[in-house]
Amino acid sequence: MKEAYWGYWLVVLGIFVVVIMLLIQNVTSNNSEDYHTVKQISEAAMIDAVDYAYYREYGEVKINKEKFVESFLRRFAEAANLTTEYTVTFTGVYEAPPKVSVEITSNTNTYVISSDSESFDIANRIDAILELNNRDLGNNAQAMAVNCNSNLADTSLQGMHGLSMITNAPIYDAFENTRTGVSTRSAEIGKVFTINGSNGDYWSIEYNGSCGWIESKYMAINLKDYIPNMEYNITNLSGNTDRVYYDGLAAPLDVPGATGVKFYSSEYSSFVPAVYSFAQKLKNANTSARNAGDTLVVYDVYRPNSVSLFERDRIQEMYNSYPLQDRLGSIGNYYASESSHNYGCAIDIAIKNQTGPSPINEMSLRAGNSNAVSNRLKGYMSSAGLSPYDGEWYHFSDSSCRNTIKSKTNASQINFWAINV
């Protein structure tokens, strides 16, 4: 009887030892798999994040921090065990020289043995340094270029610059993905990129050092690139020229707090944004003007919403002081809380060395008049599909352009390159 009793406990002990060994094996196996997964993903994400544009210009390897994090999380989500809860911590991401430190904590199941329960949280930490030789970089850059350029149908925009006018505009890694709608990243409003070319409604672009495809109808193009034979005198860059005039004044009045103030940052000196569909119509208008021997001068196109609101408030103060309602009509005739300018779909423009009914940016009743010069300008613009505004002879807009951008983003969200407001 005694021997049978001890035999029973030996069997129980053996089962207990086997269970413990299986549990340890399960934990260590999962840990080993997690470690190698994290190692491989870290390397792949670092390669994804290489800034090839920076390398081409400076000959140094650099990664983009945001792109690394995005690529790592996307790849890890695809490879991770769905039954395990993970905590991902980026303890350090250095762009140049490229170095990353990532910690993955996996929360394992709770094990109950007899009446005791145990759980294990396992942390894997990877410290990785990216080293690529010129051949590696050349092969990756070449592969990316092929991906961007293999489906180009038109290269007339190649080398020009654009930016998104909507929030989170999808960027597709391959042209084929524009049909499926599968994108892995997006463009920020106001962040400049280089255009490689186009195919239908999509541009191939280089954004954050890597190539992709983006829908052009939500993009602005740099007018200085696209229509270089127009002249540009962006007054809000050098100093606002808003003034008020009514009958009886010897000269127009400055708007206190606005006239002479610089409202646009220095980016506007080299990049004049206009939504691409609007820019195409403007280019046709410019061609008509050039054929007639006229040169068009641009005074304003995209205007940050905060600038519009600031100027409206200053003019409202002037209305309250004088008052101007009876002399000029509603303030809404000159400044609204939202303008087609805010969407990159309006322009203030004139013919060089020709005198219109009033100075540019003058708030007055005579700004709504016409003469031979304003009629000629109106002919160029209207024939290209741009709409005049009766209260300002120099202002033209495109409602379809505005509606397209507004369907995705409010004017208050399109607010890049504004200062002193």
KAVENCOR-V820259 format. One record per residue. SS is DSSP state (H for helix, E for strand, L for the rest). PSI is psi in whole degrees, 0 to 359 (none if undefined). OMEGA is omega in degrees with one decimal (* if undefined). Layout:
SS,PSI,OMEGA  SS,PSI,OMEGA
This chain:
L,318,-179.1  H,318,-179.4  H,322,178.0  H,322,179.8  H,314,178.9  H,326,177.0  H,321,178.0  H,315,-177.3  H,331,175.1  H,321,177.2  H,317,178.8  H,316,179.5  H,319,178.7  H,317,177.6  H,319,179.7  H,315,-179.8  H,318,179.5  H,317,179.1  H,316,179.7  H,317,-179.8  H,320,178.6  H,319,178.7  H,316,179.9  H,318,179.0  H,320,179.7  H,315,-178.9  H,313,-177.6  H,324,178.0  H,314,178.5  H,321,179.5  H,318,179.1  H,317,177.8  H,315,180.0  H,318,-178.0  H,310,-177.7  H,326,176.7  H,313,180.0  H,320,180.0  H,313,-178.8  H,319,-179.1  H,321,178.7  H,315,179.7  H,314,-178.9  H,320,-179.3  H,324,177.6  H,319,177.9  H,320,176.6  H,325,-171.6  L,2,179.6  E,131,177.9  L,94,-176.1  H,329,177.5  H,319,178.4  H,319,179.4  H,317,-179.6  H,326,-176.2  H,321,-172.3  H,350,179.2  L,17,179.6  L,146,179.8  L,129,-179.8  L,142,175.9  E,159,175.4  L,121,-173.9  H,311,-177.2  H,322,-179.4  H,323,176.8  H,312,-178.8  H,315,-180.0  H,313,-178.5  H,318,-179.0  H,311,-177.7  H,321,179.2  H,313,-178.7  H,320,-178.5  H,322,178.9  H,326,-179.9  H,331,-174.2  H,344,-171.5  L,154,173.9  L,121,-173.9  L,343,-179.0  L,358,-177.3  L,140,177.6  E,129,-177.6  E,148,170.3  E,122,-178.1  E,126,178.8  E,124,175.7  E,99,-175.7  E,346,177.1  E,128,175.0  E,113,-177.9  E,127,-173.5  L,319,-178.2  L,125,-11.1  L,152,-172.5  L,119,176.3  E,137,179.3  E,150,173.4  E,120,-176.2  E,136,177.6  E,128,178.5  E,119,176.1  E,124,178.9  E,129,179.1  E,108,-175.6  E,175,178.3  E,163,174.9  E,131,-178.3  E,137,178.9  E,119,178.4  E,119,-170.8  L,243,178.5  L,2,-177.8  E,140,176.8  E,143,-179.9  E,145,174.3  E,154,-176.3  E,128,171.1  E,118,-174.5  E,130,-179.8  E,131,173.3  E,128,179.5  E,132,178.9  E,128,169.5  E,115,-173.3  E,140,173.7  E,130,-178.4  L,124,175.5  L,118,178.4  L,136,174.4  L,174,-176.5  H,326,-179.8  H,317,178.0  H,313,-178.6  H,318,180.0  H,317,-179.7  H,318,179.3  H,316,179.5  H,320,179.9  H,319,179.1  H,320,178.8  H,320,179.5  H,319,178.0  H,318,-179.9  H,322,-178.5  H,323,-168.5  H,352,-173.9  L,336,-177.5  L,20,178.8  L,130,176.5  L,339,-176.0  E,128,180.0  L,19,-177.7  L,338,179.7  L,2,-174.4  L,130,179.1  L,348,176.2  L,172,-174.6  E,148,179.5  E,179,174.6  E,160,-179.2  E,140,175.6  L,5,178.4  L,161,178.3  L,140,173.4  L,50,176.3  E,123,-175.6  E,139,172.1  E,129,-177.2  E,134,-176.5  L,335,179.2  L,153,-178.3  L,324,-179.6  L,330,-178.2  H,344,176.8  H,337,179.1  H,325,-179.2  H,341,-179.5  L,14,-178.9  L,114,178.6  L,153,-178.2  L,354,-178.7  E,176,-177.6  E,162,-179.3  E,139,176.7  L,150,174.4  E,131,173.1  L,2,179.8  L,122,-172.0  L,140,174.5  E,168,178.6  E,137,179.8  E,131,176.6  E,329,-176.6  E,195,-175.1  E,164,171.8  E,108,-176.5  L,233,-176.9  L,10,-175.4  E,143,173.2  E,142,164.2  E,127,-175.0  E,161,170.0  E,112,-173.8  E,125,-177.9  L,36,175.0  L,1,177.7  E,159,-173.1  E,157,177.2  E,180,-179.3  E,141,-176.5  E,148,-175.9  E,121,-169.7  H,338,-174.5  H,345,176.7  H,8,-175.9  E,152,169.2  E,147,175.7  E,152,178.2  E,114,-178.8  H,330,179.4  H,330,173.3  H,314,-167.8  H,322,179.1  L,74,-173.9  L,342,-177.8  L,11,163.4  L,160,174.9  E,151,-173.8  E,122,177.6  L,75,-174.8  L,102,-170.0  H,328,179.2  H,351,174.6  H,318,-178.1  H,331,-178.2  L,120,-175.6  L,140,-177.8  L,19,177.4  L,132,175.5  E,160,-178.2  E,137,177.4  L,141,170.9  L,162,-176.5  L,134,179.9  L,342,177.8  L,141,177.1  L,329,-179.6  L,155,178.7  L,151,-179.8  E,139,171.8  E,154,173.3  L,110,-177.0  L,132,179.1  L,355,-178.4  L,306,-177.1  L,128,179.7  L,351,-178.4  L,140,174.0  L,118,-177.5  L,348,-177.8  E,140,178.6  L,174,-171.7  H,340,178.9  H,328,-177.2  H,343,-179.2  H,332,-179.8  L,347,-176.0  L,115,177.2  L,102,-172.3  E,138,170.7  E,136,178.3  E,140,-169.8  H,316,180.0  H,323,177.1  H,318,179.8  H,324,178.4  H,317,177.6  H,320,179.3  H,324,178.7  H,321,177.0  H,320,177.8  H,318,179.3  H,322,177.5  H,317,178.0  H,317,-179.7  H,317,179.9  H,320,179.4  H,333,179.0  L,2,178.5  L,12,-178.9  L,148,173.5  L,130,179.7  E,141,178.5  E,126,-178.3  E,130,-180.0  E,333,178.1  E,144,175.1  L,260,176.4  L,133,178.1  L,121,178.3  L,141,-177.5  H,325,179.9  H,328,177.2  H,316,178.1  H,314,-178.5  H,320,179.6  H,314,-179.7  H,321,178.2  H,318,179.6  H,320,179.6  H,322,179.5  H,324,176.5  H,319,176.4  H,322,178.8  H,321,175.8  H,318,-178.3  H,330,-175.3  H,323,-168.0  H,309,-13.1  L,166,-175.6  L,355,-175.3  H,313,-177.8  H,338,-176.0  H,330,-174.2  H,350,-174.4  L,192,-174.7  L,144,175.8  H,334,178.1  H,343,175.8  H,342,-174.4  L,319,179.8  L,127,175.5  L,167,178.4  L,344,178.4  L,135,-174.8  L,154,173.3  H,336,173.4  H,321,-177.5  H,335,-178.4  H,3,-178.3  L,27,-174.2  L,23,178.0  E,159,-177.2  E,143,167.6  E,121,-167.6  E,155,178.9  E,172,176.2  E,131,-176.2  L,135,176.0  L,25,176.8  L,142,-174.9  L,120,177.1  L,187,-178.4  L,338,-180.0  L,166,172.0  L,156,174.6  L,141,176.4  L,22,175.0  E,129,175.2  E,104,-175.9  L,164,176.1  H,328,-178.3  H,343,176.0  H,341,177.2  H,0,178.3  L,178,177.9  L,156,170.7  L,188,-175.9  H,324,-178.9  H,312,-178.9  H,326,177.7  H,323,178.4  H,316,177.3  H,315,179.1  H,323,178.1  H,316,178.4  H,313,-173.1  H,315,-177.8  H,323,179.9  H,339,178.5  L,0,177.6  L,15,178.7  L,141,-172.4  E,133,176.4  E,165,173.8  E,126,-173.1  L,333,-176.2  L,348,-179.4  E,109,-173.8  E,339,-174.0  E,359,-173.6  E,131,178.6  E,149,-175.7  E,175,-179.1  L,107,-175.1  H,325,-180.0  H,322,175.7  H,312,179.8  H,315,-178.1  H,325,179.2  H,312,-179.7  H,319,-177.5  H,334,178.6  L,342,-177.9  L,331,-170.4  L,139,175.7  L,155,-178.7  H,324,-178.0  H,339,179.6  H,345,-178.5  L,87,-167.7  L,40,-179.7  L,153,174.4  L,27,177.0  E,139,175.8  L,161,174.3  L,36,176.2  L,none,*
